[in-house]
């Protein structure tokens, strides 16, 4: 399984940018994706973010998340078809040729359009967020959030949440390998996948709770409640930051024009 939300130590153009620039780009992209209701506009954002990831030399990390996003999109589409029935009917989830229950659960154009928008929004949000996390060290992210006057407690919670995701993913992989080393065979197919989750989730949750307790003690020992802060090193703004700033302004203007048109 490909790791998500994990910083990559490479010499890319995004790694040399200030974290504030990348946060502004993330906010603009997410705002346009949420406001826009046109699938082509959101799909264009996906291509833009992916092109920037290719320039930054970590497009492979984004491609590794596509299978998970496709699975999520299929679930969203099924849920939308079951719960929305607006627009013209283009077919049925259960074909009319099936005896007794055939011709039920209509598939409407409104449901397909809404499912497409939701799926594309998940794509662009995860891609844009991962683009920032892959190219930003945690200390630079915290420094940028403090410059934006975000309370320290919220900055710490965000950083812990981001760091816990790859840690839990790696821990789950180790537990799965340990189970297989002990000759545990859950079987194949969908049933085997479901059976494989039980011996992984229980120790994973137990380990996560233990780490949370240790983390709380560590935070207290390092004097968080004293509110005294050690100043961090700030990455200066360079040419890539100014070019990205121009791109952000143009993107915001284009998003406003398309949305208001």
Protein Blocks (a to p, Z undefined) as FASTA:
>chain_A
ZZehiacddddfklmpcfklmmmmmmmmmmmmmmpccfklmmmmmmmmmmmmmmnopmmm
mmmmmmmmmmmmmmmmmmmmmmgcgdjdfbdfbafklghjgoiaiadfklmmmmmmmmmm
mmmmmmmmmmmmmmpcfklmmmmmmmnopafklmmmmmmmmmmmmmmmmmmmmmmmmmmm
nopaebgcjklmmmmmmmmmmmmmmmmmmmmmmmmmmmmmnommnopacddddddddfkl
mmmmmmmmmmmmmmmmmmmZZ
